[in-house]
Amino acid sequence: MRINGKKISFEFLFRVLFHVIFWFFWIGLPILNSYMDNDQNRLNYQIDLIPVTLAQVPFFYFNSEYLIYRFIPKGKIPSYIVSLLLLFVVFLFIHYQIKDYIVDSHPVRFYDFRNIFPVVFIISMSTLYGLITFMIRQTKVFQEEQEERLKSELSFLRSQISPHFIFNVLNSIVYLIRIKSDLAERVTIELSELIRYMLYESDNKQVALEKEIQYLQNYIELQRIRFGDDVPVHISFNGDFSNKTIEPMLLIPFVENAFKHGVGMVKSPKITVNVNCSDSVFDFEVTNCIGPETSDQKDSNSGIGLKNVTRRLELLYPGSHSLSIFEKDGNFIANLKIELKNSN
């Protein structure tokens, strides 16, 4: 929740509302009722009780802000109960003394229910309030710890994908230098564009979808230079990619995987990339032909990219994405759908 552009936490809002409502009902409402009923004697009595009621305030907060946070987080429940009983005795005695000294219109007895009830009520409400705020604070701490763990994991996943990607691209350059040396300079320029994106964009939480698509096109162009007409690559882009954001380096592992396992031993290699973007759903599909290699023959590092991106999707788009990876009619297909948010 935001007020005047400032974020207000649930704990702060709960505390403010509780204090205002509770003390109004406990102190102000009896006086207001007496006034509205035009009962002067009761009104005078309630006004006389104001110092007594105000004396209850420090006991309320001593329990809710000190005793609970001193014993409960450490699991010292018996110690807290003993402290609460001592507080009750001290509170009851002081409450009786103040009330007996101030209130003359009504006789006050130490064991009177009217003397004991306010003490029990205040201690009970302060305990309830303190436990609720303690649980809210513990939940907040737990959520912050979870967020930090997720940030650390995402940071690791991002740092892992970059070297993996560069390793694959360098393999392509080495191949071109040996076989098509005249294209090496052009490929190096293409590679510099890819690295520039990785350096300046991949650390951002979100990037413009258009930039990610352009990055994807640059990578595909790099591979086209390497394979030429030997590997037909069909690309289809449909929809409006403006004003939308996405996690950086999220799409490239699927295309990398297609080029790594969709060429070489494949008799008639062919790679297809279809990208469709509606108002809220981003649909990305990569298809490549399957070669004779088995899963045991694959490079042990070949799964890094897909495993990495699968975990990132789980962390960043929980409940708002679907990923299907399957084989059909001699093709390996990876289909990803994400519900994207507008950057506006």
Beta strands, then each sheet from edge to edge (+ up, - down):
strand 1: 2-3
strand 2: 6-7
strand 3: 207-208
strand 4: 233-239
strand 5: 245-246
strand 6: 271-277
strand 7: 281-289
strand 8: 321-328
strand 9: 331-339
sheet 1: 1+ 2-
sheet 2: 3+ 5-
sheet 3: 4+ 6+ 7- 9+ 8-
end
